[in-house]
Amino acid sequence: MGKKRTNWHLTEVEKKRYLQEGLVIPKFKLPAPTLQALREALNQIIQENPDLRGERLIGAHIEKPNSSGLKGDKIFLDVAHDERILDLVESAIGPDIILWSTHIFCKPAGDGREVPWHQDGHFWPIRPLATCSVWIALDEVTMENGAMGYIPGSHTDRKLYSHHTDSSKDLALNQVLDGDFYDPEDAEYNILKAGQLSLHDVYLIHGSPPNRSDKRRAGLVLRYMPATSLFDRNIVQEKIVVDFSSMPIWLVRGKDRHGQNDFSVGRIS
């Protein structure tokens, strides 16, 4: 029998792709029992929160009800501590890592909402701005059920471009990137088998079409910032519907190099 792999860091080829394109799909897949347990937990959350749209299940790793009313499941927090995933993230943002959020984008079959083109960093109170988002496919992700599109290399200028507000009920987010900064014809798509994952950069321009197919498309996003940055709860993000003031964060690897991150706010214990 071969040796069990103990290092899941990005290969040099994968790291180069992440740096150049802003998104990479590493050679990693969740074990089938873990994937099944996550899907069961998601189904339970959906059943217990019939008034919440599946595209906006924010903070699913937090067991107590959060500002959106969602009561999550600890299994999502356990996965966010998975050393294999943290190895991948370390390759992108360094050895000192803070988990600051999770978000489930669950587009139901038939009426899954569009996620408009945007940059994640437009929404978040992190300074200096930096985050690696790990997008885990809980269902198979195809063009038909609303795969995420992205503009390769759109992150390289390290700029946030202007967005405008669109509160249409057909959109999963209310902030939309202005059309002068990208060409949708340049998009590539994040096609994943269930259990696969991708990593993408905080400045990457991306979005996804609505799901009009007969198959659900659910993805768990784990958001990690380097501990050299500050999660600044004093920053008020105008027009952003998420309340960051009581959002808990976890130091999941290394040390708080910034020194002023508060890991007590919003914690259960």
Summary of the structure (lengths in Angstrom):
residues: 269
radius of gyration: 17.4
end to end distance: 43.0
largest distance: 56.4
contacts: 861
relative contact order: 0.22
helix: 21%
strand: 26%
